[in-house]
Amino acid sequence: MTDTPAPASGAPLRLFNSLTRQLEPFAPVHPGEARVYSCGPTVYNYPHIGNMRAYVFADTLGRTLTYKGYKLTHVINITDVGHLTDDADAGEDKLEKAAAERAQSIWDIARHYTEAYWADIKALNIRQPAHWSIATDYVPQMIDFAKAIADRHCYELDSGLYFDTTSVADYGRLARHGTDEGESRIDPVDGKRHPADFAIWRKTPPGETRQMEWDSPWGRGAPGWHLECSVMSEALLGCPFDIHTGGIDHREIHHPNEIAQNQAHSCSADSGARMWMHNNFLVERSGKMSKSSGEFLRLQLLIDKGYHPLAYRLMCLQAHYRSELEFSWEGLGAALTRLKRLVMGVAPVRDIPAAAVEDRRLTDLLGKFDAAISDDLNTSVALTLLEDVIAMKKTDAGQKRAAIGTIDAVLGIGLLDLLREDLRIRPKAATITDEEIETALARRKEARAAKDFATSDKLRDELIAAGVEVMDGDPLGWDWRLEN
C-alpha cells in the first residue's frame, strides 16, 4: 500500500547543475513534464553497491519530481555493447572480453547480468523507469546519427571513426578540461588528431570476429559507448530534455563526449540536457568495491550477511548525493538499526486510513520537508523530519499516517509495506535454522516458568553463540546478531 503524495506547493525545486557548478531552479523544457535520462549499467558483471548508489540517487530525484507535480518520463539504458575496459576509450569491449573468458554467448551474459541488475533495482525499492533502453536495439539509429555528423566532425582511421573534439565549441567544459581543477585521461590510439578524440564507431580488427558486430559505412564493427547514450536519450526524450544523471566518474569523459556529439548533431552549443547531475562515490577502504577483487561488494553479499537491502538505501539517503559516502559494516549496521526503529515507529498507524493533514505541527513538519527535499534533494534532513513525524504524540493517527506516506513516497523506503519480520534476514553463514531457534526459545520459556534459570541462561548463551539475539519482552522475540 503506497500513498500518492499530495500535489506539492511551497519551495521551488533547486538542483545542482554540474555543467555550471551551481544550484539552479528546475525549469522544465516542456511545462508540467520532467524528462530524465540516467546512464545505466554495462552488463558484463554484477553491479557493486557503489554502482547502485547512482540509481538510488536517480530514483530519489524522480520521486521528488513526481512529488513536485511533474509528469515524469525516466529512461535508464542498458549497455550491452561498446563500453571498453578503460573508460578513456581504450582496451577491449567489456562484454566481448567477458564472453571470451567464460566461453559463453555474449547475449546470454548480457541477459543474465541485466536480470541481476533488475533484481537489485527491485530489492532497493527503485521505481521502474518509463523505458529501459537496450543499446543493441538502437544500432541502426546510432549509424544514422554517426552518418549525420561524420563529414563535419569526424575522421576515419584503420581502427574506426573518431570524433574531432576541436570541431565543437568549449569541449570538456563539464569536466573542466583545460583548467586546474579539470579531469582527463588520454587514450593512446595511433593516428588520433588530438588526445581527447574518441571513437564513434570501432571497426572489427582484420582477422577477428566479434559476437556483436554490424555493417556500417566505416566497416563492420560496433558503436562507441558514448554514441549510445546520445542516440537513446534523443530517441526517447527529444532534444533538449531536462536532466541527465550519472556517477561522478561520468563527468570526466563519458558525459563530455556525449555533449560534444549532441552539439555536433544539433549544430548548436546545446549540451542535450538542460541539467547534468552527478552523485559522488561510495568509498570502501578495503578495496572490495572493485569487481576485480573477487568477492566484491554487491547487494547480494549484504543480504547474505543478514542485512536487508533497504538498510543500504537508507545508508545512501543519510548522506547528500553530492557527498562522498564511506561504506563500512558498522555504518550499514547502524542504518539497519535506524530502519528497524522507523518500521517500529510506523507500525501503530500502518493500517489506519490516511486523513487530510490539518494538525499545525504536522503541516509545519511537511513544510520543512518540502524545503529540504527542494533544496537539491537534502535527504539527510528529510529523514530527521520523517523521524519527527513518527515520534509525534497526541495527534490524529490518520493524519500522521498521511504525513508519513507523503515523506516516504519521496524517500522510497517503503515503510508502509515493511514489517519487522521482513528485516529479519537469515545470514548465509548461520548454523541454526529458524525452527531450531523457536524450539530453543520455547524450551527457555518453560525453564523460566519453572524458575530453572541455569537452563534458561544456558539456552540463551547457546543462541547468542549461534548468532541469535534473544529479545525478552519484545513481541518479535528474537533477531539475528550481525557481526562482521
ABEGO torsion letter per residue (X at the ends): XBBBBBBBBEBBBBBBBAAAGBBBBBBBABBGBBBBBBBBBBBABBBBAAAAAAAAAAAAAAAAAAAAGBBBBBBBBBBABGBBABAAGBEBBAAAAAAAAAGBBAAAAAAAAAAAAAAAAAAAGBBBBABBBBAAAAAAAAAAAAAAAAAAABBBBAAEBBBBAAABBGBGAAAGBGBAABBBBBBBBBGBABAABBBABBBBBBGBBBABBBBBAAEBEBBBAAAAAAAAAAAAAEOBBABBBEBAAAAAAAAAAAAAAAAAAAGBABAGBABBBBBBBBBBAAGAABAAAEBBBBAAAAAAAGBBAAAAAAAAAABBAABBBBBBAAAAAAAAAAAAAAAAAAAAAAABBBBBBABAAAAAAAAAAAAAAABGGBAAAAAAAAAAAAABBGBBAAAAAAAAAAAAAAAGAGAAABBAAAABBBBAABABBAAAAAAAAAAAAAAAAAGBAAAAAAAAAAAAAAGBBBBBGBAAGBBBBBBX
